[in-house]
Amino acid sequence: HSPLSAYERKRLKNITENAKFFAALQLHETAARLQRITTKKQSSVTKSRAKPKKAEEEPVRRRSMRLQRVEPTGIAMPEVFTQPIAEEYPQVPTGPLPMLPEDQMGDSKLTEDLLAVWMSISEVIVVTKVLVLCRYQDSLNSMVLSEENIRKVVKSRVCSMAIHPSESILFLAAGDKTGQIGLWNVDCKSEEATHSFTPHNDAVNCMHFSPCNPAHLLSLSSEALRCGDVTRAVFDEVYRGEDMSSFDFLEGGASTAVVGQWNGAIVMVDRRTPGASAELSADVGFRRTRTVHVHPVHKQYFMAAGSVDVAVYDVRYLKTSKNKPVSSLQGHTKSVASAYFSPVTGHKVVTVCADDKLRHNNNTGRWLTRFRAVWDPKQEECFVVGSLVQPRRIEVFQDTGKLVHTLCNPDCLASVCSINVLHPSRNILVGGNSSGRLHVFREETTG
């Protein structure tokens, strides 16, 4: 009785027939090897040899629809793209930088014209006009957005903006997350109305035209506070530090400033002293400081906001450690994005927090700049903040929480404007979005 299975006997029969075939072809070496296989003693085949599994007995390996890149509906899913490598930018050197546009490293008549406009409108100091509420609502109703007043000014997400106080020409500055600053003469309708510069290595977190000399534009990134001086066409380095988040002027002459840091500390800077170092670094007990704002009347007081903390300090008594606030605002349960005094008296404070107070959705996520509610300098009772509501809009609230007005245009505004700024004397509001575009709401002109 043969110990071979039917499968093995069939296999040996096939080998024998193949050997005869190769022998007929006179492939001697191959035929001899095959003959040795067929004449091999059957005793070499052990009874314990496991039977090979038949092909039809092999289990079918299941693959999930996710691995097959197929949706439950059976529709093929789009290709998955690998995470793009972060673009590397050339590092900005320390010290003063010439005011050369990023897209044209040399003499440019167009850039000179833009800077000449900035210089000419900075010769007149504008006084802020305060409106009563009824007239203020009329001014809001007159402000509209049109296609010609939308422009991409910087290449990336807008992190800060500043509006020149001139009443004759609308001149804007915007800073983005890559360190770029864009200037836009809105009243110039040509393509040459905007130019960009790169005086910083990373996000431009805060910007202000100097209140005493609007020919100076001060901008802050995490590593440097710079002053763009159009009269000398240079970006001076005022202060070099680490992890800076915001700043504000301590007095009308704009010589001294209070600077907030992401690590929670507060820094005092005096522009009149030589070098780029601070006068004082103070620990106020914050884990994080996102914004600082000086009281509009009593300049010795400033407010710091960050984490769940909002507190007012007196700069005259500030020291390196163990600082106690003059006043603290309690009630926030999540991180505070900003806090600002009201513009005329400073008796009120508006804060934005991730706890969504005022029934306002402030959770912008990681791809949008966090909302900052800012007071309209022309109105003590009203502030402006971006919105996540569709269709996209910018909302004006009264200090009571009442919605006063909604600025929108579904045909022109299709994105979230996280950062907003208002003109101190004209009926103009500007919103900046995450793609570097500015949207200007202004009084409709008849022509």
Buried (B, 14 or more C-beta within 10 A) or exposed (E): EEEBEEEBEEEBEEBBEBBBEBBEEEBEEBBEEBBEEBEEEEEEBEEEEEEEEEEEEEEEEEEEEEEEEBEEEEEEEEEEEEEEEEEEEEEBEEEBBEBBBBEEEEEBEBBEBBBEBBBBBBEEEBEBEBBEEEEBBEBBEEBBBBEEBBBBBBBBBBBBBBBBBBBEBBBBBBBBBBBBBBBBBBEBEEEBBBBBBBBBBBBBBBBBBBBEBBBBBBBBBBBBBBBBBBEEBBBBBBBBBEBBBBBBBBEEEBBBBBBBBBBBBBBBBBBEEEEBEBEBBBBBBBEBBBBBBBBBEEBBBBBBBBBBBBBBBBBEEBEEEEBEBEEEBEEBEBBBBBBBBBBBEBEBBBBBBBBEBBEBEBEBEEEBBBBBBBBBBBBBBBBBBBBBEEEBBBBBBBBEEEEBBEBBBEEBBEBBBBBBBBBBBBBBBBBBBBEBBBBBBBEEEEE
